[in-house]
Amino acid sequence: MGRNTTDLFRLAAMMMVCAIHATALSESRFIATHDYLSADALAVMLNQLGRFCVPLFILLSGFGLTLSHAKKHGDSRSLAWLPTFARERFLRIGLPYLAWTVLFMFVLGRWHAQQPLASLTQLGRDLLHGTGDYHLYFFPIIIQCYVLFPLLLRIRGSWLWWVLLMVQILFTSPAHYLWAAVGIERPSFPSYAVIYWLFYFHTGMVLARHADAVPMWLRGRAVATVLWAFAGAAVLAEYAFWSYRQSDPGYFNHFNRWVVIAFTLATIALMNAWDARVNAWFKVGTRASTLGLLAMLSFPVYLGHTLLLRALNQTALASQPLLLALVLIVTAMTAAWILHRLVRWPWLRLPLGLS
């Protein structure tokens, strides 16, 4: 897959993250009424059709890191690159994570100047578990993937992909019902544990190493598009099924579901099938540079969009979820663009996620 395609879908995934968070309140309202003609029903559909976003972010990270490593180091099995890799990952991911976690502690009133030791302890817990704000759980996930990246690079063959897929299936909803049916208590892990996410990261690595990793029969645009539509419909159907059986959407609306695995893989097939068309469309310099800029801004948008969402939820937009999602995306992207234009110092761009 070309850079334009990955940039386009990275941007789409970021927009879907914003949409998921902006439409969260609609889920409880929809479960209470099951009014399929309401704005809340449309918001829930958008919420669920965006469920490929976080798995895709992780997958594209594995894809990009593997391509970059191959370009710089080829097939060398030397580990001399590790110190540079660790430094780069800290500056690009670790430093923004630290800076924004501290910022959220102050903004959300969790830093207590009278209790600095307790506040520092809380900061440590937030960094470890990704609890500085509800979207920061992504960072412990990706950091765990980075730690395992050198090991994954040294493993050849397709066997590991199949093992990780099986692990993903066994520890993803509704597998817990199967474990219970055979009388086994399934081991429990926190949601940010790499066991739930490493499959996606490794899939990105496989795609970077093997251009033919997507089966031939999936490479046609029509087949890939239809498959993606069916996978998305399965996500919606499963959500509707459980919405009649659970009162708390948190039990069934999450990313760790079999249907989301299928939906994410279908999204990869879609990207691969449309890659040539996307690259041809964005081949023009202005289009390509604009897409690249927007894709780069998706990172600071991810970091800061929850602050904007809290402010927007205090307005009349809170009762109009689809409009709220649109306004959030536009304002978050605009704010990130303004920061990109105004902030020129590298020492400040790095913690803001602008580099």
Summary of the structure (lengths in Angstrom):
residues: 355
radius of gyration: 20.6
end to end distance: 23.0
largest distance: 63.4
contacts: 1078
relative contact order: 0.15
helix: 75%
strand: 1%
